[in-house]
Amino acid sequence: MKSIIGFLVLMTVTTAFAREQYVCQEKGNRTSPRTMTLTQLSSGRVQEGVKHLFGLELRDRRTGTVLFAARVNVEVEDVMFSFSNRQGEVTGMIYLDELDQSWAEFGRNKLRFDCGAGR
């Protein structure tokens, strides 16, 4: 009985501090494919109507070099997960019901991503 209670406490603590993360592979770029990773920095469960702070990294998939990094604000509405930073350098959308239709715009460059590949 003690081991069951200990396990339940451990699972509760572990899930309370779990962070959302999306690993997205660029679509249609064979010469220099990129990976975009969004990792939750704020605490608490990601929910509708609340802004959440995430870290965003865009990396060259072949070399691992970081091409762009920023903190972004994330808002969730229904099945849309939108993000942008205050400086206006990046905006994007992850469709939670169609993870392979995600996109991000870095300046004037719009990239298409599949965010279901890393989940």
N, C-alpha and C positions, 0 to 999 in steps of 0.2 A: 504494500500500500504506500509506504514512504517513497519507494522508487517511482511510482506512478505520479504522485504529487510533485516530486522533484522534476520529473519530465515535463509535466504540464506547466510548472513555473518557468522552466527553461524555455519552453516553446513560446510562452506568453512574452517573456522578456525579449527573446530573439525577434519575434515578429513585430514588437512595438518599435524596435530600432531599425527595422529593415528599410532600405532606401530603394526607391524606384530607379531603374536604369534601362535605357534603350540603347542598343547597339545597332546602328543602321549602316548597311552597305550601299554604296553608290551604285546606281543602275546605269548601264549603257556607256560606261567609260572603261575601255579595255587598256588604254595606254598608261594612265596614272590613276587607278581606282582609289577612292577615298572612303574612310570610315568616319561616321559622325557618332559620337557617344554623348548622351545626355544622362547625367547622374544627379539625383536629388541631393541638395545640400541642406535644405531646410528640414526640420523635424516634423513628425506627424504624417498622417495618412494623406495622400494626394486626393483631394476631393473637389467637387464642383463649387464654383463661387469663391474660391480662396486662391490667392496668388502664392506660388511656390517658387523658391529659388533653386535653380539647377545649374550645374557646370556643364558647358558644352565644349567639346574638343572635336576638331576636324583634323584627321591624320591621313597621311599618305599610307595606304595599306601595304605597299611593298617595302617601304623603308622605315615606317613607324614614326616618321618626322611629323611633329605637330605643325599644322599649317595655319590654324586659327584656334584661339581659346578665349572664352568669355563666360561671364555669369549671365544667365538669362532668366527672365521671369516667365513662368509657365502658368497658363490658365486652362482649366478643363471645363468643357461644356458638352454634355451628352457624350458623344464619341469623338470629339475633337480635342486635341491636345496641342494648343498653340503656344509658341514661344517667341520671344524677342528680347533684345537688350536695350538699355536706355539710350545708347549712342546711335541706335538705328543701323548698326553694322550687320545684324543678322535678324531674320524673321523666318518662321517656318511653321509647319503643321504636320502632326502625326495623326492619321485617322486610325483610331483604335480598333475599328471594325475592318479596316483595309490597310494593314501595316505596310504592304508593298506599294502603296500609293502616296507615301510621305514625300515631303519636299522641304528644302531650306534655300533661302536666298541670302547669299553673302555679297553685299553690295549689289551689283547688277547681275551677278552670276546665280542663276537658279539651277539647283542640283536636285535630282530625283533620287529617292532612297527607298530601300526595302528594310523596314525596321522590324520585320518578323524573323529575319535570318538569325539574329543573335539572342532570341528569347527562348 
